[in-house]
């Protein structure tokens, strides 16, 4: 018989794999950054489940917050359309 906690762990790991693989396979950069943030939140939740709250807080704040904000800013400052012409 499979225990309930094992089912929860498998579901969380599966959602982490789905989120991070969609971040890698996405063709839109903003969608990829959002998927990476969701994966980081899930990973922070895994840290909480493993009784490591400090690592979970750091992962959620830095991984989901700071890195996503930096990626969104970098994406908004880049040109679209492959314009390779210089100044």
N, C-alpha and C positions, 0 to 999 in steps of 0.2 A: 504494500500500500504506500502510495506517495504522500508524504506529509504536506501540510498546507504551506509551510514556510519554503519548501523546495519549489512549489508551484509559483509562489510569489517571486522568488529569486529568478526562476527561469523566465517568467514574464517580464521582469525588469531588465534582465540581460538581453532578451529578445528585442525589447523596445529600444534599448541602447544600440544594438547592432543595426536595427532598421533606421534609426535616426542618423547615425553616423555614416552609414552607407548611402543614405539619400543626400547627405552633405557632400560626399565625394562624387556622386553620380549626377548631381544637379547641374543643369546647364546655365541657370541664372545664378549669378554670384550672390545676390541678396538672399535668395531662397537657401543657398548653401550656407551662408552665415547664420541664418535663423535656425536651420537644422543643426548646425554645430552648437548653437546656444542651447537648444533643446537637449541635445546629447550631453552637454555639460551639466545641465540641471539634473538629468537622470543619473549621471555619474556621481554628482554630489549626493543624491538620494541613496545611492549604493553605499557611499561612505557612511551616511547616517545609519543605514541598516547594519553595517559592520561595526557599529559603536565607535566611530571616529568622527565626532561632530566638528572638530576644528578643521580637519581636512575637507569635510563636506561644505563648511561655510566658505573656506578659501576657494574651493572649486566653483561653487555657485557664484560667488562675488567676482572673482577674477575671470574664470572661464566663461561664464554666461554673461556677465556684465561688461567688464572692461574690454575683453577681446572682441566681443560682438559690437560694441560701440566703436572700437577702432576700425574693425572691418567695414562697418556700415559707413563710417566717415571716409575711408579710403575708396570705397566703391562709389560714393557720391562725388568724389573729387576727380575721378577718372573720366576720360572721354569714351563715348560709345561709338560703335560703328567702325572700329579699326582704322581710324584716321592716323596714318603713320607720318604725315607731313609735319615737319618741324616748323619753327618760327621763321 
